[in-house]
Structures are given as C-alpha cells and as structure tokens.
Amino acid sequence: MPYIAGVSTVTDQTVLRAFSYRVKDATSGKRLAALSNAVNTVWNYVNEISARSADRGPIWATKKQLRDLTNGSGKLLGLPSQVVQEVIDEYVIKRRAARRSKLRWRASRGPKRALGWVPFTNQDIALDGSAALLRGQRFRLWLHRAVEGQIKSGNFSQDARGRWYCNFVCEVPRSQGSGRDDIGVDLGLKSVAKCSDGTELEQARFYRDLEPKLAEAQRKKRKRQVKSIHAKIANRRKDALHKFSRALVDRARKITVGDVSASAMTKTRMAKRVLDAGWSTLRGMLRYKCDHAGVAYAEVNEANTTRTCSSCGCLSGPAGLAGLSIRRWRCSECGAEHDRDQNAARNIARLGCETPCPHGHGSPAF
C-alpha cells in the first residue's frame, strides 16, 4: 500500500487523517486507468501552456487562466469538472515548489509512464457501504476499517504493481494522549532505534533477507517478480515501523529524536543499511502520530550524545572511528556503566526536555 502522510494539523481540536483502501481492480481497474489517462491529458496540456507563457515573458500562466482555458474539458474527457480543477491546483503547487515553468510530462504508456492518479474533493466522492461513488461511478473497496470523521479530499492512486488504492483525507477530532513517559530515541544501524527506556527496534534486514531472491529475479528479467519482491520489502519495513511507532506514542507524553542525516549517510559505504533502516520514514510516522495523539514531538542535535555520560554529563565516552566498535563503556568520572545507544537516547531525551513543543500542544516544555 502506498505510504501517505497520516496527519496534519487543522485546528487545536481537529487534525487531518488519511485512510487508504485497496480497490477491487477486477471491476474498477480499467475505468480508473481511463480516468487516469484523462488526468494526464489535463496535466500535460497545462504544462505546455505554462511553458509557452514563460517563453513569451516573465509572468507564467496563473491558476485562473489555466482554469479558464480548460473550462468544459471535463465533459469531453469524461472527468468531473472539480477533478480538472484539482489537477490544475496540484500542478500550480508543484510548479511553485520546483520553481520551473515546465514540469515532467505524465506519460500514460511506455517505460517512463506515470503511475495512475485521480484526485477528488468531498463534492465529488461519497461512500455507499464498501463502495466509493465518484460522481455516480461505483468503485468497490476492500473496506478493512471504517472511515472516520468528515471527508475533505483524496485521490485514487496506483502503485508500481498496477494496484489501485482509494485514499481519503478526513478531518477527525484530536485525541488526548494518556502516556506519561518522556522518551528519547537514538537512530542507528546496530538497531534501527534504541529508546531511553531500553526498548528497541532490532536491526533492519528487510532488504538484506530478500536480496538474493531479488538478484536472481533481476538476472532472469522477471519484471513482475521483481516488483512483487520490492513491494514485499517495503511492506515489511512499513509494518515494523508502524508497530514500533504506535507502541511508542501510546506510552509517551513527549518523544525526542536525534537529527541524524539519512541523506548524508547514504553517500557512504553504509548506504544500503541506512536505506533499509528507514530513519526518515520512522521520524515521519512519529511526527504525525504524536500530532494526532496530542503528544509533544521534537528533533534535537545529537552531537556528542553517545560520548556524554547520561549520569554526570561528562564527555568521557569512546570517540573516533576506533570507538564505534565499543558498545558498552564505563564513565571515568562517576563510574556509571552505559550501553552506547541507550546512553545516547537518554541524552536525547534530556535535550528534548529543554526544547519547547513547536506546535503548542501535547506536553509543555520541561
């Protein structure tokens, strides 16, 4: 299932939460593919108009101008007019973020084809039992859990294996966390994450365990099997990270995570292990789950957290490349014994107590 950012803040009392459901492709796949091709046509058209406007002068075609130029196209393409407007709105957002007047084309066929995508608003979508109605078109879903709150927007999206998903963004009441612990989390490679209370997520082998099977499938050019293995790796990783982050948020009132740079580490010989760990994904899950649960969340500079004694604060731990292999050490000042990663997590938790919550909710600054 494609990853979707789960929660963002709307007000102090409500948040936006995403619900994703698999579409029963046997009855809906072809119709969604046709809608997706129409969406690509709209995207490519406004992309061309935007590029031409930039050639004529410094002012690019505005959102209103693009909407005026596509007025009535929905009926010809078989798309609801609101969907056409949603495509234009998304295009303008992406164009502004990229700071370019022309973005990549959305190809419907070929090796560089774009994965299917059909956006909608709450005006276009309705739920009828376990089916989604898009302006009267019925798409059956595997409704494994109930949709909560009020639907605000969403989309149909396709993954690399061609499976379709219906994603709803709903406004739901913000819950109040019942946890009482201030937890620091040290991200690493010996274990993906080690907490200040001693719990840990064991070393990631989501990719390594299936690497021989993946290599064989790639050598034999079994494209369908390659996609299936990649999906299995991603699903195993997300499942482990979801379970770990959920358990952490349930017992915490504040979670503090070190700001180790995954992008910098991927440029070293440890790149495979870093990517397999999924540090950025875990931080994102903790961030939005804390937001939804009313738990404070912070990221702090983790410099010297492994070397600093969490008992007395002295900088007495092992240093340098030679010190990386030392997993347990004794403080030369106070004599306290430390597990390297748990000691770092305790120092991160202490730094988090000195950091105010940026969102103004959850636990206060300590």
C-alpha positions as a Markdown table, in Angstrom:
| # | Residue | x | y | z |
|---|---|---|---|---|
| 1 | Met | 0.0 | 0.0 | 0.0 |
| 2 | Pro | 1.5 | 3.4 | -0.9 |
| 3 | Tyr | 2.6 | 5.5 | 2.0 |
| 4 | Ile | 0.6 | 8.6 | 2.8 |
| 5 | Ala | 1.4 | 11.2 | 5.4 |
| 6 | Gly | -1.2 | 10.3 | 8.0 |
| 7 | Val | -2.0 | 13.5 | 9.9 |
| 8 | Ser | -1.6 | 17.3 | 9.7 |
| 9 | Thr | -2.9 | 20.0 | 12.0 |
| 10 | Val | -6.2 | 21.8 | 11.1 |
| 11 | Thr | -7.1 | 23.4 | 14.5 |
| 12 | Asp | -6.3 | 22.8 | 18.1 |
| 13 | Gln | -9.2 | 20.4 | 18.3 |
| 14 | Thr | -9.1 | 18.6 | 14.9 |
| 15 | Val | -6.5 | 17.1 | 12.6 |
| 16 | Leu | -6.4 | 15.7 | 9.0 |
| 17 | Arg | -6.0 | 12.0 | 8.9 |
| 18 | Ala | -5.6 | 9.8 | 5.8 |
| 19 | Phe | -7.4 | 6.4 | 5.3 |
| 20 | Ser | -6.2 | 4.2 | 2.4 |
| 21 | Tyr | -8.2 | 1.3 | 1.0 |
| 22 | Arg | -7.4 | -1.2 | -1.8 |
| 23 | Val | -9.7 | -1.0 | -4.8 |
| 24 | Lys | -11.1 | -4.2 | -6.2 |
| 25 | Asp | -9.2 | -3.9 | -9.5 |
| 26 | Ala | -11.1 | -6.7 | -11.3 |
| 27 | Thr | -14.2 | -4.4 | -11.6 |
| 28 | Ser | -12.6 | -1.0 | -11.5 |
| 29 | Gly | -9.1 | -1.1 | -12.8 |
| 30 | Lys | -9.9 | -0.3 | -16.5 |
| 31 | Arg | -12.2 | 2.5 | -15.6 |
| 32 | Leu | -9.7 | 4.1 | -13.2 |
| 33 | Ala | -7.0 | 3.7 | -15.9 |
| 34 | Ala | -9.2 | 5.6 | -18.4 |
| 35 | Leu | -9.7 | 8.4 | -15.8 |
| 36 | Ser | -6.0 | 8.5 | -15.1 |
| 37 | Asn | -5.2 | 8.9 | -18.8 |
| 38 | Ala | -7.7 | 11.8 | -18.9 |
| 39 | Val | -5.9 | 13.4 | -15.8 |
| 40 | Asn | -2.6 | 13.0 | -17.6 |
| 41 | Thr | -4.1 | 14.8 | -20.7 |
| 42 | Val | -5.1 | 17.8 | -18.5 |
| 43 | Trp | -1.7 | 17.8 | -16.7 |
| 44 | Asn | 0.3 | 17.8 | -20.0 |
| 45 | Tyr | -1.9 | 20.5 | -21.5 |
| 46 | Val | -1.5 | 22.9 | -18.7 |
| 47 | Asn | 2.2 | 22.0 | -18.6 |
| 48 | Glu | 2.5 | 23.0 | -22.2 |
| 49 | Ile | 0.6 | 26.3 | -21.7 |
| 50 | Ser | 2.8 | 27.2 | -18.7 |
| 51 | Ala | 5.9 | 26.6 | -20.7 |
| 52 | Arg | 4.7 | 28.7 | -23.6 |
| 53 | Ser | 3.7 | 31.5 | -21.3 |
| 54 | Ala | 7.2 | 31.5 | -19.8 |
| 55 | Asp | 8.7 | 31.8 | -23.3 |
| 56 | Arg | 6.7 | 34.9 | -24.0 |
| 57 | Gly | 7.6 | 36.7 | -20.8 |
| 58 | Pro | 8.5 | 36.5 | -17.1 |
| 59 | Ile | 4.9 | 36.1 | -16.0 |
| 60 | Trp | 3.7 | 32.4 | -16.0 |
| 61 | Ala | 0.1 | 31.4 | -16.7 |
| 62 | Thr | -1.9 | 31.8 | -13.5 |
| 63 | Lys | -4.2 | 29.3 | -11.9 |
| 64 | Lys | -7.3 | 31.3 | -13.0 |
| 65 | Gln | -6.0 | 31.4 | -16.6 |
| 66 | Leu | -5.4 | 27.7 | -16.7 |
| 67 | Arg | -8.8 | 27.0 | -15.3 |
| 68 | Asp | -10.4 | 29.3 | -17.9 |
| 69 | Leu | -8.5 | 27.5 | -20.7 |
| 70 | Thr | -9.7 | 24.1 | -19.5 |
| 71 | Asn | -13.3 | 25.1 | -18.9 |
| 72 | Gly | -15.6 | 22.5 | -20.4 |
| 73 | Ser | -12.8 | 19.9 | -21.0 |
| 74 | Gly | -14.1 | 17.7 | -18.2 |
| 75 | Lys | -17.2 | 16.8 | -20.2 |
| 76 | Leu | -15.1 | 15.9 | -23.3 |
| 77 | Leu | -12.6 | 13.8 | -21.2 |
| 78 | Gly | -15.1 | 12.1 | -19.0 |
| 79 | Leu | -13.8 | 13.8 | -15.9 |
| 80 | Pro | -15.8 | 15.7 | -13.3 |
| 81 | Ser | -15.0 | 19.5 | -13.6 |
| 82 | Gln | -13.9 | 19.6 | -10.0 |
| 83 | Val | -11.3 | 16.9 | -10.7 |
| 84 | Val | -9.9 | 19.0 | -13.6 |
| 85 | Gln | -9.6 | 22.0 | -11.2 |
| 86 | Glu | -7.8 | 19.7 | -8.6 |
| 87 | Val | -5.3 | 18.7 | -11.2 |
| 88 | Ile | -4.6 | 22.3 | -12.1 |
| 89 | Asp | -4.3 | 23.2 | -8.4 |
| 90 | Glu | -1.8 | 20.4 | -7.8 |
| 91 | Tyr | 0.2 | 21.4 | -10.9 |
| 92 | Val | 0.5 | 25.0 | -9.7 |
| 93 | Ile | 1.7 | 23.9 | -6.3 |
| 94 | Lys | 4.3 | 21.6 | -7.8 |
| 95 | Arg | 5.4 | 24.3 | -10.3 |
| 96 | Arg | 5.9 | 26.8 | -7.5 |
| 97 | Ala | 7.8 | 24.3 | -5.4 |
| 98 | Ala | 10.1 | 23.3 | -8.3 |
| 99 | Arg | 10.5 | 27.0 | -9.4 |
| 100 | Arg | 10.2 | 25.9 | -13.0 |
| 101 | Ser | 7.6 | 26.9 | -15.6 |
| 102 | Lys | 7.6 | 23.3 | -17.1 |
| 103 | Leu | 7.4 | 20.1 | -15.2 |
| 104 | Arg | 7.8 | 16.4 | -16.3 |
| 105 | Trp | 5.2 | 15.1 | -18.6 |
| 106 | Arg | 2.8 | 12.5 | -17.3 |
| 107 | Ala | 3.1 | 9.6 | -19.8 |
| 108 | Ser | 0.3 | 7.1 | -19.9 |
| 109 | Arg | 2.4 | 4.4 | -21.7 |
| 110 | Gly | 6.0 | 3.4 | -22.1 |
| 111 | Pro | 8.8 | 2.6 | -19.7 |
| 112 | Lys | 8.6 | 6.1 | -18.1 |
| 113 | Arg | 4.9 | 6.1 | -17.7 |
| 114 | Ala | 3.5 | 7.9 | -14.6 |
| 115 | Leu | 1.6 | 5.9 | -12.0 |
| 116 | Gly | -2.1 | 6.4 | -12.1 |
| 117 | Trp | -3.6 | 9.3 | -10.1 |
| 118 | Val | -7.1 | 10.7 | -10.0 |
| 119 | Pro | -7.7 | 13.5 | -7.4 |
| 120 | Phe | -11.1 | 14.4 | -6.0 |
| 121 | Thr | -12.8 | 16.6 | -3.4 |
| 122 | Asn | -15.6 | 15.9 | -0.9 |
| 123 | Gln | -18.0 | 17.3 | -3.5 |
| 124 | Asp | -17.2 | 14.5 | -5.9 |
| 125 | Ile | -16.9 | 11.5 | -3.6 |
| 126 | Ala | -19.4 | 9.6 | -1.5 |
| 127 | Leu | -19.4 | 6.3 | 0.4 |
| 128 | Asp | -22.1 | 3.7 | -0.2 |
| 129 | Gly | -21.3 | 0.7 | 2.1 |
| 130 | Ser | -18.0 | -0.7 | 0.9 |
| 131 | Ala | -18.0 | 1.3 | -2.4 |
| 132 | Ala | -16.8 | 4.8 | -3.3 |
| 133 | Leu | -19.0 | 6.8 | -5.7 |
| 134 | Leu | -17.1 | 9.2 | -7.9 |
| 135 | Arg | -19.9 | 11.3 | -9.5 |
| 136 | Gly | -22.0 | 8.2 | -9.8 |
| 137 | Gln | -19.2 | 5.9 | -10.9 |
| 138 | Arg | -19.0 | 3.0 | -8.4 |
| 139 | Phe | -15.7 | 1.6 | -7.3 |
| 140 | Arg | -15.7 | -1.3 | -4.8 |
| 141 | Leu | -13.2 | -1.2 | -2.0 |
| 142 | Trp | -11.7 | -3.6 | 0.5 |
| 143 | Leu | -13.0 | -1.6 | 3.5 |
| 144 | His | -10.9 | -3.2 | 6.2 |
| 145 | Arg | -11.8 | -0.4 | 8.7 |
| 146 | Ala | -14.4 | 2.3 | 8.9 |
| 147 | Val | -13.7 | 5.8 | 7.6 |
| 148 | Glu | -13.7 | 8.3 | 10.5 |
| 149 | Gly | -14.6 | 11.9 | 10.5 |
| 150 | Gln | -15.6 | 14.2 | 7.6 |
| 151 | Ile | -14.0 | 13.6 | 4.2 |
| 152 | Lys | -12.3 | 16.7 | 2.9 |
| 153 | Ser | -10.4 | 15.4 | -0.2 |
| 154 | Gly | -8.5 | 12.5 | -1.5 |
| 155 | Asn | -7.4 | 10.6 | -4.6 |
| 156 | Phe | -7.2 | 7.2 | -6.4 |
| 157 | Ser | -3.6 | 6.2 | -6.7 |
| 158 | Gln | -1.8 | 3.3 | -8.4 |
| 159 | Asp | 1.3 | 1.5 | -7.1 |
| 160 | Ala | 4.2 | 0.0 | -9.2 |
| 161 | Arg | 2.4 | -3.3 | -9.5 |
| 162 | Gly | -0.7 | -1.7 | -11.0 |
| 163 | Arg | -2.9 | -2.0 | -8.0 |
| 164 | Trp | -5.3 | 0.9 | -7.2 |
| 165 | Tyr | -6.0 | 2.5 | -3.9 |
| 166 | Cys | -8.6 | 4.9 | -2.7 |
| 167 | Asn | -7.2 | 7.5 | -0.2 |
| 168 | Phe | -9.5 | 9.7 | 1.9 |
| 169 | Val | -8.2 | 12.7 | 3.8 |
| 170 | Cys | -10.6 | 13.2 | 6.7 |
| 171 | Glu | -11.0 | 15.8 | 9.5 |
| 172 | Val | -11.1 | 14.0 | 12.8 |
| 173 | Pro | -11.1 | 15.2 | 16.5 |
| 174 | Arg | -7.7 | 15.4 | 18.1 |
| 175 | Ser | -7.3 | 12.7 | 20.7 |
| 176 | Gln | -5.6 | 13.3 | 24.1 |
| 177 | Gly | -2.6 | 11.1 | 24.8 |
| 178 | Ser | -2.6 | 9.1 | 28.1 |
| 179 | Gly | 1.2 | 8.4 | 28.1 |
| 180 | Arg | 3.4 | 9.6 | 30.9 |
| 181 | Asp | 6.9 | 8.9 | 29.7 |
| 182 | Asp | 9.5 | 11.3 | 28.2 |
| 183 | Ile | 11.3 | 9.1 | 25.6 |
| 184 | Gly | 14.4 | 9.8 | 23.7 |
| 185 | Val | 15.1 | 7.8 | 20.5 |
| 186 | Asp | 18.6 | 7.2 | 19.1 |
| 187 | Leu | 18.6 | 6.1 | 15.5 |
| 188 | Gly | 21.3 | 3.7 | 14.4 |
| 189 | Leu | 22.4 | 0.7 | 12.5 |
| 190 | Lys | 23.1 | -2.0 | 15.2 |
| 191 | Ser | 19.4 | -1.5 | 16.0 |
| 192 | Val | 17.1 | 0.8 | 13.9 |
| 193 | Ala | 16.1 | 2.7 | 17.0 |
| 194 | Lys | 17.0 | 2.4 | 20.7 |
| 195 | Cys | 14.9 | 4.2 | 23.3 |
| 196 | Ser | 15.9 | 5.8 | 26.6 |
| 197 | Asp | 13.7 | 3.2 | 28.5 |
| 198 | Gly | 15.6 | 0.3 | 26.9 |
| 199 | Thr | 13.1 | -0.8 | 24.2 |
| 200 | Glu | 14.5 | -1.1 | 20.7 |
| 201 | Leu | 13.6 | -1.9 | 17.1 |
| 202 | Glu | 16.0 | -4.6 | 16.0 |
| 203 | Gln | 18.5 | -4.3 | 13.1 |
| 204 | Ala | 16.7 | -3.9 | 9.8 |
| 205 | Arg | 17.1 | -6.8 | 7.4 |
| 206 | Phe | 14.0 | -6.1 | 5.2 |
| 207 | Tyr | 16.1 | -5.8 | 2.1 |
| 208 | Arg | 19.1 | -8.0 | 3.0 |
| 209 | Asp | 16.9 | -11.0 | 3.7 |
| 210 | Leu | 15.4 | -10.9 | 0.2 |
| 211 | Glu | 18.4 | -9.6 | -1.7 |
| 212 | Pro | 19.5 | -13.0 | -3.1 |
| 213 | Lys | 16.0 | -13.7 | -4.3 |
| 214 | Leu | 15.7 | -10.2 | -5.8 |
| 215 | Ala | 19.1 | -10.5 | -7.6 |
| 216 | Glu | 18.0 | -13.8 | -9.1 |
| 217 | Ala | 14.8 | -12.4 | -10.4 |
| 218 | Gln | 16.6 | -9.4 | -11.9 |
| 219 | Arg | 19.1 | -11.6 | -13.7 |
| 220 | Lys | 16.3 | -13.7 | -15.2 |
| 221 | Lys | 14.4 | -10.5 | -16.1 |
| 222 | Arg | 11.3 | -11.5 | -14.3 |
| 223 | Lys | 9.9 | -8.0 | -14.1 |
| 224 | Arg | 6.7 | -8.9 | -12.3 |
| 225 | Gln | 8.5 | -10.9 | -9.7 |
| 226 | Val | 11.0 | -8.0 | -9.1 |
| 227 | Lys | 8.1 | -5.6 | -8.5 |
| 228 | Ser | 6.5 | -8.1 | -6.1 |
| 229 | Ile | 9.7 | -8.5 | -4.1 |
| 230 | His | 10.3 | -4.7 | -3.9 |
| 231 | Ala | 6.7 | -4.3 | -2.6 |
| 232 | Lys | 7.2 | -7.1 | -0.1 |
| 233 | Ile | 10.3 | -5.4 | 1.2 |
| 234 | Ala | 8.6 | -2.0 | 1.5 |
| 235 | Asn | 5.5 | -3.6 | 3.2 |
| 236 | Arg | 7.6 | -5.4 | 5.8 |
| 237 | Arg | 9.5 | -2.2 | 6.6 |
| 238 | Lys | 6.4 | -0.2 | 7.0 |
| 239 | Asp | 4.7 | -2.8 | 9.1 |
| 240 | Ala | 7.6 | -2.9 | 11.6 |
| 241 | Leu | 7.9 | 0.9 | 11.7 |
| 242 | His | 4.2 | 1.3 | 12.2 |
| 243 | Lys | 4.0 | -1.1 | 15.1 |
| 244 | Phe | 7.1 | 0.3 | 16.8 |
| 245 | Ser | 6.0 | 4.0 | 16.4 |
| 246 | Arg | 2.4 | 3.2 | 17.6 |
| 247 | Ala | 3.6 | 1.5 | 20.7 |
| 248 | Leu | 6.0 | 4.4 | 21.4 |
| 249 | Val | 3.3 | 7.1 | 21.0 |
| 250 | Asp | 0.8 | 5.1 | 23.2 |
| 251 | Arg | 3.1 | 5.3 | 26.3 |
| 252 | Ala | 4.7 | 8.7 | 25.8 |
| 253 | Arg | 3.9 | 12.3 | 26.6 |
| 254 | Lys | 6.9 | 13.6 | 24.8 |
| 255 | Ile | 9.2 | 11.9 | 22.2 |
| 256 | Thr | 12.5 | 13.4 | 21.2 |
| 257 | Val | 14.5 | 12.0 | 18.2 |
| 258 | Gly | 18.1 | 12.7 | 17.1 |
| 259 | Asp | 18.6 | 14.5 | 13.9 |
| 260 | Val | 21.0 | 12.1 | 12.2 |
| 261 | Ser | 21.1 | 12.8 | 8.5 |
| 262 | Ala | 20.0 | 9.8 | 6.4 |
| 263 | Ser | 20.8 | 11.6 | 3.1 |
| 264 | Ala | 24.4 | 12.2 | 4.2 |
| 265 | Met | 24.8 | 8.6 | 5.4 |
| 266 | Thr | 23.6 | 7.3 | 2.0 |
| 267 | Lys | 26.7 | 8.7 | 0.4 |
| 268 | Thr | 28.9 | 6.3 | 2.4 |
| 269 | Arg | 29.6 | 2.6 | 2.2 |
| 270 | Met | 26.8 | 2.1 | 4.7 |
| 271 | Ala | 24.1 | 3.3 | 2.2 |
| 272 | Lys | 22.2 | 0.0 | 1.9 |
| 273 | Arg | 21.9 | -0.4 | 5.6 |
| 274 | Val | 20.8 | 3.2 | 6.1 |
| 275 | Leu | 18.1 | 2.9 | 3.4 |
| 276 | Asp | 17.0 | -0.4 | 4.8 |
| 277 | Ala | 16.5 | 1.1 | 8.2 |
| 278 | Gly | 14.0 | 3.8 | 7.1 |
| 279 | Trp | 15.0 | 6.5 | 9.5 |
| 280 | Ser | 13.2 | 9.3 | 7.7 |
| 281 | Thr | 10.0 | 7.2 | 7.4 |
| 282 | Leu | 10.1 | 6.4 | 11.2 |
| 283 | Arg | 10.6 | 10.1 | 12.0 |
| 284 | Gly | 7.6 | 11.0 | 9.8 |
| 285 | Met | 5.4 | 8.4 | 11.4 |
| 286 | Leu | 6.3 | 9.5 | 14.9 |
| 287 | Arg | 5.7 | 13.1 | 13.9 |
| 288 | Tyr | 2.2 | 12.7 | 12.6 |
| 289 | Lys | 1.1 | 10.1 | 15.2 |
| 290 | Cys | 2.3 | 12.4 | 18.0 |
| 291 | Asp | 0.4 | 15.3 | 16.4 |
| 292 | His | -2.8 | 13.2 | 16.3 |
| 293 | Ala | -2.4 | 11.8 | 19.9 |
| 294 | Gly | -1.6 | 15.2 | 21.5 |
| 295 | Val | 2.0 | 14.0 | 22.3 |
| 296 | Ala | 4.8 | 16.5 | 22.1 |
| 297 | Tyr | 7.5 | 15.8 | 19.5 |
| 298 | Ala | 10.9 | 17.3 | 19.0 |
| 299 | Glu | 14.1 | 16.7 | 17.0 |
| 300 | Val | 17.4 | 17.7 | 18.5 |
| 301 | Asn | 21.1 | 17.9 | 17.6 |
| 302 | Glu | 22.5 | 14.6 | 18.6 |
| 303 | Ala | 26.2 | 15.7 | 18.5 |
| 304 | Asn | 28.2 | 14.1 | 21.3 |
| 305 | Thr | 25.2 | 12.3 | 22.8 |
| 306 | Thr | 27.0 | 8.9 | 22.5 |
| 307 | Arg | 30.1 | 10.2 | 24.3 |
| 308 | Thr | 28.3 | 12.2 | 27.1 |
| 309 | Cys | 27.7 | 10.3 | 30.3 |
| 310 | Ser | 23.9 | 10.5 | 31.0 |
| 311 | Ser | 24.5 | 10.2 | 34.7 |
| 312 | Cys | 27.1 | 13.0 | 35.3 |
| 313 | Gly | 27.3 | 14.9 | 32.0 |
| 314 | Cys | 31.0 | 14.4 | 31.5 |
| 315 | Leu | 32.4 | 13.9 | 27.9 |
| 316 | Ser | 34.1 | 10.6 | 28.8 |
| 317 | Gly | 32.8 | 8.1 | 26.3 |
| 318 | Pro | 34.7 | 6.4 | 23.4 |
| 319 | Ala | 35.5 | 8.7 | 20.5 |
| 320 | Gly | 36.6 | 8.5 | 16.9 |
| 321 | Leu | 36.3 | 5.6 | 14.4 |
| 322 | Ala | 38.0 | 3.2 | 16.9 |
| 323 | Gly | 35.3 | 4.0 | 19.4 |
| 324 | Leu | 32.5 | 2.9 | 17.1 |
| 325 | Ser | 33.0 | -0.8 | 17.9 |
| 326 | Ile | 32.7 | -0.2 | 21.7 |
| 327 | Arg | 29.1 | -0.9 | 22.6 |
| 328 | Arg | 29.4 | -0.7 | 26.4 |
| 329 | Trp | 31.6 | 1.7 | 28.4 |
| 330 | Arg | 32.2 | 3.0 | 31.9 |
| 331 | Cys | 32.4 | 6.7 | 32.8 |
| 332 | Ser | 35.8 | 7.6 | 34.1 |
| 333 | Glu | 34.3 | 10.3 | 36.3 |
| 334 | Cys | 31.3 | 8.7 | 38.1 |
| 335 | Gly | 31.9 | 5.0 | 37.3 |
| 336 | Ala | 28.5 | 4.6 | 35.7 |
| 337 | Glu | 28.2 | 1.8 | 33.1 |
| 338 | His | 26.4 | 2.5 | 29.8 |
| 339 | Asp | 25.0 | 0.8 | 26.8 |
| 340 | Arg | 26.2 | 3.1 | 24.0 |
| 341 | Asp | 22.9 | 3.5 | 22.2 |
| 342 | Gln | 20.7 | 3.7 | 25.3 |
| 343 | Asn | 23.0 | 6.3 | 26.8 |
| 344 | Ala | 22.6 | 8.4 | 23.6 |
| 345 | Ala | 18.9 | 8.0 | 23.8 |
| 346 | Arg | 18.8 | 9.2 | 27.4 |
| 347 | Asn | 20.9 | 12.3 | 26.5 |
| 348 | Ile | 18.5 | 13.0 | 23.6 |
| 349 | Ala | 15.5 | 12.7 | 26.0 |
| 350 | Arg | 17.2 | 15.3 | 28.3 |
| 351 | Leu | 17.8 | 17.6 | 25.3 |
| 352 | Gly | 14.2 | 17.2 | 24.4 |
| 353 | Cys | 13.1 | 18.4 | 27.9 |
| 354 | Glu | 14.9 | 21.6 | 27.1 |
| 355 | Thr | 13.2 | 22.1 | 23.8 |
| 356 | Pro | 9.6 | 23.6 | 23.6 |
| 357 | Cys | 7.0 | 21.9 | 21.5 |
| 358 | Pro | 6.8 | 23.7 | 18.2 |
| 359 | His | 3.1 | 23.0 | 17.7 |
| 360 | Gly | 1.9 | 24.4 | 21.0 |
| 361 | His | 0.0 | 21.2 | 22.0 |
| 362 | Gly | 0.9 | 18.0 | 23.8 |
| 363 | Ser | 3.1 | 18.2 | 26.9 |
| 364 | Pro | 4.7 | 21.5 | 27.8 |
| 365 | Ala | 8.4 | 22.3 | 27.6 |
| 366 | Phe | 10.1 | 20.8 | 30.6 |
